[in-house]
Amino acid sequence: MHLRLLTLVLAAAAWIAAIHPAGAQLVLGDARGTFLSGIYPGTTEDPLDWANDASGAAIFYNSGYFGERAVIANVEGGYIWSGHEVFDRSAIPAGSPGAGAAITEFVAAPGVAGQTDYHATMVGHILAGTGYVEGTAGGSLTYAGMGMAPFAQLWSGAIATAFSETDIGSFETTTESVLAPYKAFFRGIDGRKADVINSSWGGTGDGAAVSDEMLTLDALARENPTVAFVAAAGNGDAGQVSSPGSGFNNIAVGSLGGASFLTPSTFSSRGAADFFNPEENDGAGLLHTGVRAAVDLSAPGEQLFLAAYLGPTGALQFLPEITQDPSPAGLYFINQDGTSFSAPTVAGGIALLKDVAMGPAFALAEEAFDTRVIKSVLMASSKSTDGWDNGQATAPDGVVRTTQALDFATGAGALDLTAAAGVYLLSGTRDVPGSTGGSITASGWDFGTVAPGQSNAYAFDSALTEGVILTVSLNWFAGTSIDTSSDLGRGLTFTDLNLEIGLVNDGVFATLVAESATVYNNTEFLRIGIPSDGQYAVRVTFHGLVYGPSPASPEPYGLAWATAQPVPEPSTVLLFATALAIACLCWQRRFRRPGAD
């Protein structure tokens, strides 16, 4: 490779924020590392691993799904640059899936310049880079340029009112500038809502998610439940997850590295988040510090190879020694680290799942697109990461119990789209009839509703054997709502649900085996080895209200579960390895440019 060192080195703790005297918020795109730029070296020399592979996306490509039915919106300081070669779709015949412009909407509040930016361009590459790379043999479309959902439609939102001249990558915002693109993407443009929104930026602490911005984002997510909201956890090392990742109704993503992308990145934020109860302290409210796990899931975020924008706009405008006008269309940054890149990996994976669900082969009902279901599916199908610990322990009463639910660094674990496809699309249970439980197969999901003081039981239709790993995830929304007079969010209720696994006797949930019983999370999660052969059930219980008007209303939720042997059978490993190899060949052969070998 012929690489050129750029004199841009982000600080090791790149998640930086401050409040300016004028009240503007200074935020920083969540990336870190030394920037090296050069042309793609070619597949025969390529030493890099691709997040697509590590996340299990090849099963979708091999089945002919590339995200073309999905819309992914990205909110950053600046816009994604559409001029890079990874967004070139000219090789796709008109009328074919993925044809046309990759980025079709640019949204910013009035007064926001909406400058093209290097950070948004890298993130856009991961979301929906189409994959054409000039430097490869035969000019083929490859994993180098290919994002998670390479045929998805991209919308780009910009929130920076000004970029910092001294802290490169930082920018200022206002409440209006932050919320304008989110409102457009959640509520829809010309009647079309985004399927998933990605956010790879972070602001000041707000670990309790009580700012106007965070309450509004939680409210928008709750009021538009088919729009999944994904946010980077932050690069604060052991520090708290900060906004917007600290919210309740999103999917906050931590970073992974290591040989198999199963090792938590040292820089990935993981500190326990806060919770504000407005009814305590005689109605003045009380802040409970460090009481909830804010990271929901994790994905690759180290040593990545991403599209380089070197134009004199956005965060790089104050570095004339490295910018070029116009920016070369075929350069890449390598060795990129950050939860900025973990979040779009998950967002792109959601676009793939929804693309399949919208297709004629499945045509799933609206409940399947609900964020509570999607989030539960991704969590229940995740891989356990190195050192994973959600606080589960066997109590004196013999019950495996956690009051933490998730690992502080990696949440439920590592994104595994192959397993997610099995739970979401191929399982025997895809939404139980009714809304209060029922009979279920070994893996699957449900959108249900539980009434105050009641429990919904889900009994497995076949016995589970000792040693089988059962993973179950439960998610519901914090009760935030938009105030019509201000168009800002406000917190109204917070429901406390519990998740239980137990033995069934004569069709009745009889013996509690495991329990996830947090107070301040709106996620419950269990991953246990079945202790003995028997008939088992999962139960969702409305434990009470943390705050809100009484009597409480029934609470909608998404539930997903998966069973697996402790060690994958060799035949299963070989099957997926073969599928991955075939997927790569099909991708390159199908999309070579005319005249290529």
Secondary structure in CASP SS format (residue, H / E / C, confidence):
PFRMAT SS
TARGET T0000
AUTHOR 0000-0000-0000
METHOD secondary structure of the structure
MODEL  1
M C 1.00
H C 1.00
L E 1.00
R E 1.00
L E 1.00
L E 1.00
T E 1.00
L E 1.00
V E 1.00
L C 1.00
A C 1.00
A C 1.00
A C 1.00
A C 1.00
W C 1.00
I C 1.00
A C 1.00
A E 1.00
I E 1.00
H C 1.00
P C 1.00
A C 1.00
G C 1.00
A C 1.00
Q E 1.00
L E 1.00
V E 1.00
L E 1.00
G E 1.00
D C 1.00
A C 1.00
R E 1.00
G C 1.00
T E 1.00
F E 1.00
L E 1.00
S E 1.00
G E 1.00
I C 1.00
Y C 1.00
P C 1.00
G C 1.00
T H 1.00
T H 1.00
E H 1.00
D C 1.00
P C 1.00
L C 1.00
D C 1.00
W C 1.00
A H 1.00
N H 1.00
D H 1.00
A H 1.00
S C 1.00
G C 1.00
A C 1.00
A H 1.00
I H 1.00
F H 1.00
Y H 1.00
N H 1.00
S C 1.00
G C 1.00
Y C 1.00
F C 1.00
G C 1.00
E C 1.00
R C 1.00
A C 1.00
V E 1.00
I E 1.00
A E 1.00
N E 1.00
V E 1.00
E E 1.00
G C 1.00
G C 1.00
Y E 1.00
I C 1.00
W C 1.00
S C 1.00
G C 1.00
H C 1.00
E H 1.00
V H 1.00
F H 1.00
D C 1.00
R C 1.00
S C 1.00
A C 1.00
I C 1.00
P C 1.00
A C 1.00
G C 1.00
S C 1.00
P C 1.00
G C 1.00
A C 1.00
G C 1.00
A C 1.00
A C 1.00
I E 1.00
T E 1.00
E E 1.00
F E 1.00
V E 1.00
A E 1.00
A C 1.00
P C 1.00
G C 1.00
V C 1.00
A C 1.00
G C 1.00
Q C 1.00
T E 1.00
D C 1.00
Y H 1.00
H H 1.00
A H 1.00
T H 1.00
M H 1.00
V H 1.00
G H 1.00
H H 1.00
I H 1.00
L H 1.00
A H 1.00
G C 1.00
T E 1.00
G E 1.00
Y E 1.00
V C 1.00
E C 1.00
G C 1.00
T C 1.00
A H 1.00
G H 1.00
G H 1.00
S C 1.00
L E 1.00
T E 1.00
Y E 1.00
A E 1.00
G E 1.00
M E 1.00
G C 1.00
M C 1.00
A C 1.00
P C 1.00
F C 1.00
A C 1.00
Q E 1.00
L E 1.00
W E 1.00
S E 1.00
G E 1.00
A E 1.00
I C 1.00
A C 1.00
T C 1.00
A E 1.00
F E 1.00
S C 1.00
E C 1.00
T C 1.00
D C 1.00
I C 1.00
G C 1.00
S E 1.00
F E 1.00
E E 1.00
T E 1.00
T C 1.00
T H 1.00
E H 1.00
S H 1.00
V H 1.00
L H 1.00
A H 1.00
P H 1.00
Y H 1.00
K H 1.00
A H 1.00
F H 1.00
F H 1.00
R H 1.00
G C 1.00
I E 1.00
D C 1.00
G C 1.00
R E 1.00
K C 1.00
A C 1.00
D C 1.00
V E 1.00
I E 1.00
N E 1.00
S E 1.00
S C 1.00
W E 1.00
G E 1.00
G C 1.00
T C 1.00
G C 1.00
D C 1.00
G C 1.00
A C 1.00
A C 1.00
V C 1.00
S C 1.00
D H 1.00
E H 1.00
M H 1.00
L H 1.00
T H 1.00
L H 1.00
D H 1.00
A H 1.00
L H 1.00
A H 1.00
R H 1.00
E H 1.00
N C 1.00
P C 1.00
T C 1.00
V C 1.00
A E 1.00
F E 1.00
V E 1.00
A E 1.00
A E 1.00
A C 1.00
G C 1.00
N C 1.00
G C 1.00
D C 1.00
A C 1.00
G C 1.00
Q E 1.00
V C 1.00
S C 1.00
S C 1.00
P C 1.00
G C 1.00
S C 1.00
G C 1.00
F C 1.00
N C 1.00
N C 1.00
I E 1.00
A E 1.00
V E 1.00
G E 1.00
S E 1.00
L E 1.00
G E 1.00
G C 1.00
A C 1.00
S C 1.00
F C 1.00
L C 1.00
T E 1.00
P E 1.00
S C 1.00
T C 1.00
F C 1.00
S C 1.00
S C 1.00
R C 1.00
G E 1.00
A C 1.00
A E 1.00
D E 1.00
F E 1.00
F E 1.00
N E 1.00
P C 1.00
E C 1.00
E C 1.00
N C 1.00
D C 1.00
G C 1.00
A C 1.00
G C 1.00
L E 1.00
L E 1.00
H E 1.00
T E 1.00
G E 1.00
V E 1.00
R E 1.00
A C 1.00
A C 1.00
V C 1.00
D C 1.00
L E 1.00
S E 1.00
A E 1.00
P E 1.00
G C 1.00
E C 1.00
Q C 1.00
L E 1.00
F E 1.00
L E 1.00
A E 1.00
A C 1.00
Y C 1.00
L C 1.00
G C 1.00
P C 1.00
T C 1.00
G H 1.00
A H 1.00
L H 1.00
Q H 1.00
F H 1.00
L C 1.00
P C 1.00
E C 1.00
I C 1.00
T C 1.00
Q C 1.00
D C 1.00
P C 1.00
S C 1.00
P C 1.00
A C 1.00
G C 1.00
L C 1.00
Y E 1.00
F E 1.00
I E 1.00
N E 1.00
Q E 1.00
D E 1.00
G C 1.00
T H 1.00
S H 1.00
F H 1.00
S H 1.00
A H 1.00
P H 1.00
T H 1.00
V H 1.00
A H 1.00
G H 1.00
G H 1.00
I H 1.00
A H 1.00
L H 1.00
L H 1.00
K H 1.00
D H 1.00
V H 1.00
A H 1.00
M H 1.00
G C 1.00
P C 1.00
A C 1.00
F C 1.00
A C 1.00
L C 1.00
A C 1.00
E H 1.00
E H 1.00
A H 1.00
F H 1.00
D C 1.00
T H 1.00
R H 1.00
V H 1.00
I H 1.00
K H 1.00
S H 1.00
V H 1.00
L H 1.00
M H 1.00
A H 1.00
S C 1.00
S C 1.00
K E 1.00
S C 1.00
T C 1.00
D C 1.00
G C 1.00
W C 1.00
D C 1.00
N C 1.00
G C 1.00
Q C 1.00
A E 1.00
T E 1.00
A C 1.00
P C 1.00
D C 1.00
G C 1.00
V C 1.00
V E 1.00
R E 1.00
T E 1.00
T C 1.00
Q C 1.00
A C 1.00
L C 1.00
D E 1.00
F C 1.00
A C 1.00
T C 1.00
G E 1.00
A C 1.00
G C 1.00
A E 1.00
L C 1.00
D C 1.00
L H 1.00
T H 1.00
A H 1.00
A H 1.00
A H 1.00
G H 1.00
V H 1.00
Y H 1.00
L C 1.00
L C 1.00
S C 1.00
G C 1.00
T E 1.00
R E 1.00
D C 1.00
V C 1.00
P C 1.00
G C 1.00
S C 1.00
T C 1.00
G E 1.00
G E 1.00
S E 1.00
I E 1.00
T C 1.00
A C 1.00
S C 1.00
G E 1.00
W E 1.00
D E 1.00
F E 1.00
G E 1.00
T E 1.00
V E 1.00
A C 1.00
P C 1.00
G C 1.00
Q C 1.00
S E 1.00
N E 1.00
A E 1.00
Y E 1.00
A E 1.00
F E 1.00
D C 1.00
S C 1.00
A C 1.00
L E 1.00
T C 1.00
E C 1.00
G C 1.00
V C 1.00
I E 1.00
L E 1.00
T E 1.00
V E 1.00
S E 1.00
L E 1.00
N E 1.00
W C 1.00
F C 1.00
A C 1.00
G E 1.00
T E 1.00
S E 1.00
I E 1.00
D E 1.00
T C 1.00
S C 1.00
S C 1.00
D C 1.00
L E 1.00
G E 1.00
R E 1.00
G E 1.00
L E 1.00
T E 1.00
F E 1.00
T E 1.00
D E 1.00
L E 1.00
N E 1.00
L E 1.00
E E 1.00
I E 1.00
G E 1.00
L E 1.00
V E 1.00
N E 1.00
D C 1.00
G C 1.00
V E 1.00
F E 1.00
A E 1.00
T E 1.00
L E 1.00
V E 1.00
A E 1.00
E E 1.00
S E 1.00
A C 1.00
T C 1.00
V C 1.00
Y C 1.00
N C 1.00
N C 1.00
T E 1.00
E E 1.00
F E 1.00
L E 1.00
R E 1.00
I E 1.00
G E 1.00
I C 1.00
P C 1.00
S C 1.00
D C 1.00
G E 1.00
Q C 1.00
Y E 1.00
A E 1.00
V E 1.00
R E 1.00
V E 1.00
T E 1.00
F E 1.00
H E 1.00
G E 1.00
L E 1.00
V E 1.00
Y E 1.00
G C 1.00
P C 1.00
S C 1.00
P C 1.00
A C 1.00
S C 1.00
P C 1.00
E E 1.00
P E 1.00
Y E 1.00
G E 1.00
L E 1.00
A E 1.00
W E 1.00
A E 1.00
T E 1.00
A E 1.00
Q C 1.00
P C 1.00
V C 1.00
P C 1.00
E C 1.00
P H 1.00
S H 1.00
T H 1.00
V H 1.00
L H 1.00
L H 1.00
F H 1.00
A H 1.00
T H 1.00
A H 1.00
L H 1.00
A H 1.00
I H 1.00
A H 1.00
C H 1.00
L H 1.00
C H 1.00
W H 1.00
Q H 1.00
R H 1.00
R H 1.00
F C 1.00
R C 1.00
R C 1.00
P C 1.00
G C 1.00
A C 1.00
D C 1.00
END
